[in-house]
Amino acid sequence: MEDIWDGALWKEFETDENGQPLLSEVYNFALMLGVDWFKPHHHSEYSVGGIFMSVLNLPRDHRMLHRWTMLVGIIPGPSEPHGNINSFLKPIVDDLLHLWDGTNMENSEGENVKARAMLLMVSADLPASRKATQFLSHHANKGCHICLFEGERERVWDGDRYVLTERMSNLTETLGEPRTKDQVIDQGQQYQQALLLSKARAYSCRQNSKAGSSL
C-alpha cells in the first residue's frame, strides 16, 4: 500500500450505497480536512488556527502543494480554544452537505456537469483531531478515540490526604473494547439531544416557563 487510493476506505467509496459510481466517477472528489494552530509572530504566545482542505483525487506529490490547498477557515487567537470547534466547522459542514448532494459546474471543455464531493479523512495532530472530530482530550475518563478503555485519575499526596489530579493513568496491558462507527454516531446523537435539552432548561429558567409550552 503506497497511498490512500490503495486502501479499503477509498475502495468503499468508489460506489455509493446503491452501487452507482462515486469516486470512480471523474467529477466526484474526495476531500481531506486539516486543522492546525501556529504562532504568526516570533517571541509571541498568540496562536491562530487554520482549517484547510486538500483534494485526495490528485496524485500524492501534488495534493499538498500550496496551489492545490484551500484555506476554508481561520480560528482567531489569542489562544487555542478549549473543547470543540463546532462554531468554526458549521459553515464548512453545511457546504459539505451541499456538495454531497451535488452541484452543477462547467468543465474545461465548456460542458455542464454535475460534481459531488465528500470528506474522506481528517489530518491533524491528536489535540486538533479530537476537537475537529468531537472526541474529548486525553484528560477524559474515556480519552481514547479508538477503544472504550476507562482510565483512572492519578492521586497525589497533599500533605494530609490524597487528592485527584487532572492527569489520567491509562497504562494497561490490554486494550479496551474497540469503538465502532455505530457507537460513535449514537453517542453523537445522544450528545446533541442532551445539548438541546440543556438549552431548553436554561431557556425555561430565564423565562420562568416550560420551553415549548403555550399559554
C-alpha positions in Angstrom: 0.0 0.0 0.0 1.5 3.3 -1.1 -1.4 5.8 -0.9 -5.0 6.2 0.2 -6.0 5.1 -3.2 -4.9 1.6 -2.3 -6.8 1.5 1.0 -10.1 0.0 2.0 -11.7 3.4 2.7 -11.1 4.6 -0.9 -12.5 1.4 -2.3 -15.5 1.6 -0.1 -16.4 5.0 -1.6 -15.8 4.0 -5.2 -19.6 3.3 -5.4 -22.5 4.6 -3.3 -25.0 2.6 -1.3 -27.0 1.9 -4.5 -24.0 0.6 -6.4 -23.7 3.8 -8.5 -20.3 5.2 -9.4 -19.0 7.6 -6.7 -15.2 8.1 -6.5 -14.9 6.1 -9.7 -16.7 8.9 -11.4 -14.4 11.6 -12.8 -16.3 14.6 -11.5 -16.6 13.3 -7.9 -14.0 14.3 -5.4 -12.7 13.1 -2.0 -11.5 15.8 0.4 -9.2 15.8 3.4 -9.7 18.3 6.2 -6.7 19.6 8.0 -6.6 21.6 11.3 -3.6 23.1 13.0 -2.5 26.0 15.1 0.6 28.2 14.6 2.2 31.3 16.1 2.3 34.0 13.4 4.8 36.1 15.2 8.2 35.3 16.8 8.5 35.7 20.6 4.7 35.8 21.0 2.2 33.4 22.6 -0.5 34.5 20.2 -1.8 31.4 18.4 -4.0 31.2 15.3 -5.7 28.2 13.9 -6.1 27.3 10.2 -8.6 25.0 8.6 -7.7 23.8 5.1 -8.8 21.2 2.6 -6.9 19.1 0.0 -8.3 17.1 -2.9 -7.3 13.4 -2.5 -8.0 12.7 -6.2 -4.8 14.4 -7.0 -1.5 12.5 -7.1 0.2 12.3 -3.7 3.1 14.6 -4.8 0.6 17.3 -5.9 -2.2 17.3 -3.4 -0.4 19.1 -0.6 1.2 21.8 -2.8 0.2 25.3 -1.9 -1.6 25.9 -5.2 -3.9 23.0 -4.6 -4.6 23.6 -0.9 -7.8 25.5 0.0 -7.9 27.6 3.2 -11.5 27.2 4.3 -11.4 28.7 7.8 -9.4 30.7 10.3 -9.7 30.3 14.1 -8.6 33.6 15.7 -6.4 33.7 18.9 -5.1 34.7 21.2 -5.0 31.0 22.2 -6.3 27.6 21.1 -9.9 27.1 22.1 -10.8 24.5 24.7 -13.3 21.7 23.8 -14.7 21.5 20.3 -14.5 24.0 17.4 -18.1 23.4 16.2 -18.9 27.1 15.5 -16.0 27.3 13.1 -16.8 24.0 11.4 -20.6 24.6 11.0 -20.4 26.6 7.7 -17.9 24.1 6.3 -20.2 21.2 7.2 -23.1 23.0 5.5 -21.1 23.3 2.3 -20.0 19.7 2.5 -23.7 18.6 2.8 -24.5 20.6 -0.3 -21.5 19.1 -2.2 -22.6 15.6 -1.2 -25.9 16.2 -2.9 -24.0 17.5 -5.9 -23.7 20.9 -7.7 -23.7 21.8 -11.4 -20.4 23.2 -12.8 -18.8 23.8 -16.2 -15.8 21.7 -17.1 -12.7 22.8 -19.1 -14.5 21.9 -22.3 -17.5 24.2 -21.5 -19.8 21.2 -20.8 -22.3 21.4 -17.9 -21.6 18.5 -15.5 -22.7 17.5 -12.0 -20.0 17.2 -9.5 -20.0 15.8 -6.0 -17.5 15.9 -3.1 -17.2 14.1 0.2 -15.0 14.4 3.3 -13.0 11.3 3.5 -10.5 11.9 6.2 -9.1 14.4 8.8 -5.4 15.2 9.1 -4.2 16.8 12.3 -2.2 16.1 15.5 -4.1 14.4 18.3 -5.3 17.6 20.2 -6.6 19.2 17.0 -8.1 16.0 15.6 -10.1 15.5 18.9 -11.5 19.0 18.6 -12.4 18.5 14.9 -14.0 15.1 15.3 -15.9 15.6 18.5 -13.8 13.5 20.8 -12.6 14.7 24.2 -9.0 15.1 25.1 -6.8 12.5 26.9 -7.9 14.1 30.2 -11.4 12.5 29.7 -12.3 9.3 31.6 -12.5 7.6 28.2 -9.8 9.6 26.4 -9.0 7.1 23.7 -10.7 7.6 20.3 -10.0 4.0 19.3 -11.2 2.0 22.3 -13.5 2.3 25.3 -10.8 1.9 27.9 -11.6 4.0 31.0 -8.6 5.5 32.8 -8.3 6.5 36.4 -7.2 9.9 37.6 -3.9 9.9 39.4 -3.7 10.8 43.0 -1.1 12.9 44.7 -0.3 13.4 48.4 -1.4 16.8 49.6 0.3 16.7 53.0 -2.6 15.2 54.9 -4.6 13.4 52.2 -4.6 12.2 48.6 -6.3 14.4 46.0 -7.3 13.5 42.4 -5.5 15.4 39.6 -6.4 16.0 36.0 -3.7 13.6 34.9 -5.1 10.3 33.7 -3.3 7.0 34.3 -4.1 4.9 31.2 -1.3 2.4 31.4 -2.7 -1.1 30.8 -1.6 -4.4 29.3 -4.8 -4.8 27.4 -6.8 -2.5 25.2 -10.5 -1.8 25.9 -13.4 -2.7 23.7 -12.9 -1.1 20.3 -15.2 1.8 19.4 -17.4 1.2 16.4 -18.8 3.6 13.9 -22.4 3.0 15.0 -21.4 3.7 18.7 -19.7 6.9 17.8 -22.8 8.1 15.7 -25.2 7.0 18.5 -23.1 8.8 21.2 -23.0 11.9 19.0 -26.8 11.9 18.6 -27.2 11.4 22.4 -24.9 14.4 23.0 -27.0 16.6 20.6 -30.2 15.6 22.4 -28.7 16.3 25.8 -27.4 19.7 24.4 -30.9 20.6 23.1 -32.4 19.6 26.5 -30.0 21.7 28.5 -30.7 24.7 26.3 -34.4 24.2 26.7 -34.0 24.0 30.5 -31.8 27.2 30.5 -34.5 29.0 28.5 -37.2 27.8 30.9 -35.2 29.2 33.8 -34.8 32.5 32.2 -38.4 32.8 31.1 -39.9 31.2 34.2 -41.9 28.8 32.0 -41.5 25.5 30.3 -39.9 25.7 26.9 -42.4 25.0 24.2 -45.5 25.4 26.4 -48.4 27.5 25.2 -50.4 30.0 27.4 
